[in-house]
Amino acid sequence: MSKHVVVGSGPIGTAVAHLLADRGESVRMITRSGGGPEHPLIERVAADASDAGRLTELTAGAAALYNCANPKYTEWERLWFPMNDAMISATRAAGAVYVITGNLYGYGPQPGGRMTEDSPPAAVSRKGKVRNRMWRDALTSGVRTIEVRGSDYIGAGAVGVFSAVLLPAIRKGRTAWAPGDPGLPHSFTYTGDMARTMVALAGDERAHGRAWHAPTQPAISIRELAARYVALTGERLPQIRRLPRFVMRTAGLVVPMAREMAEMDYQFYAPFHLDSTRTEQTFGLAPTDLDVPLREIAAEAEATLARRMN
């Protein structure tokens, strides 16, 4: 029975832990609060992931460490580097594989909006530059490392444009104010596919030392995604309007989160395609139909409403 360490209990970390535990692997989940999913094979530990000494103790004997952490979005430059350094140190000491939950920020705007694993790291944002440095540090550390990259997440518990913009508007019967052009194609990655790919690639030597794209369905527009959801649930399709670009930029002068979001808005003002062909062909993986995460979201929304009413 191998031991795996998962840092972070968000939707991806939780899915990774469940996948491993369900196949009989022991999992140690590390969060600041000691929270996480309940399972006989999942041990939940409260610890600071930036404490290299403590993390090294907790990772001893592990086969892999999965970086599924999600530090405060407005403080990436301060929080990410110590955490990444500590996870690299812990993984090196254990002789384990370091598996990173990645994103597309490091590519920056690409010609035609299409990104493959060979796209240049042309980040224009501070957060994109943070992600590129993290990846370089992991690659040059000498540890066996993998990064699995996904686009905007979709699925139960996922935070993204669907959960933040579309779902509240659908549930409340209000207008959805979308960032950028809601008619442009945009890739959405199912959190379950991220987790499945991370677990599969951790044990495959062909994956080591490279970044890979999680299997992702062809890009669709925000409008199309909303229409697909209401077709499944029978709810009313909201009016979707384009949020003027100056709104978030002006708000960002005083609101830190608005400033961070405005920095990344280029992703919604041009086509945004994640190409996962290489991962699919190399490892025989395929993206899940989008109806699956949409049904998950609907079920979660109904369960939340039921709890509030009881």
C-alpha positions, 0 to 999 in steps of 0.5 A: 500500500503506497502512501500519497500526500495531498496538500489542499482539500479543494475540489481537485485535492479532494478528488485526487484523495478519493481516487487514490483511496478508492483504489486502496492507497493510503492518503495523508491530506494536509491543510491548515485546518486539518479538514478534508474528506472522510474516508478510512484511508484518508488521514487529515493533518493540520499543518502549514504547507510552507513549513519545510521541516514539518512537511518533510516529516509528513511526506516521509515514505510517500510515493508522491506529493500532490500540490493541490493548494489554493493560496489566497488569490490576492497574495500569490507572490507572497504565499506561493514561493515558500509553499512550492519550495517546501513541497520541493524539499519534502518531495526530494527528501522522500524520493517521491514524485511532485505533481503540481496542479497547474493552469494556463496563466503562464502562457499569456495571450497566444496567437489565435488563443490556442495553447499546447504544451509547446506554447511559449511561456509568454505571461503578461500577468504577475500571477502568470509569472509566479506560475512560470517561476514555480514550474522552473524551480520544480524542474531545476530542483532535481525531483521527479516532477509533473505539472498538469494544466487545466483551463477554467474549472467546472464541476461541483465546488469549482470556482470559476466564471460559471460558479461566480457569474452564470450560476447565481444569475440562473438561480436568481433569475437575474442578468449575468454580467460576463467578463469579456465577450460571452460569445467567444469560444473558451475552454472549460476543464472538469475538475474530475479530469484534472484529478484523474490525469494527475493520479494517472501521470504520477505513476508513469515515467513518461510524464516526468519532467514535463507539463501536460494538459488535462483532457478538456472538451472543445471550447464553447462560449459562455452563452453556450455553456449556460444554455447547456446547463438550463437544458439539463435543469429546465431552468430559465436561460438568463440574459447574458451581457458583457460587463464593460471592461472599465468596471473591473479595472476601476474597481481594482483601484480600491478592491484587491480581488477586482484588481487581480481579476482585471489582470487576467481578463485577457482570457475572455477578450479573445478565443481561449483554447486548451489543446489536450491532444498530446495527453490524450494520445500519450496516455489514452485519456479522454475528456468527460462529457460536459453534461457530467460536471453540469449535472454535478453542479445542479445536484450541489445547488439543489442540495445547498438549497435543501439545507437552507430550507431545513 
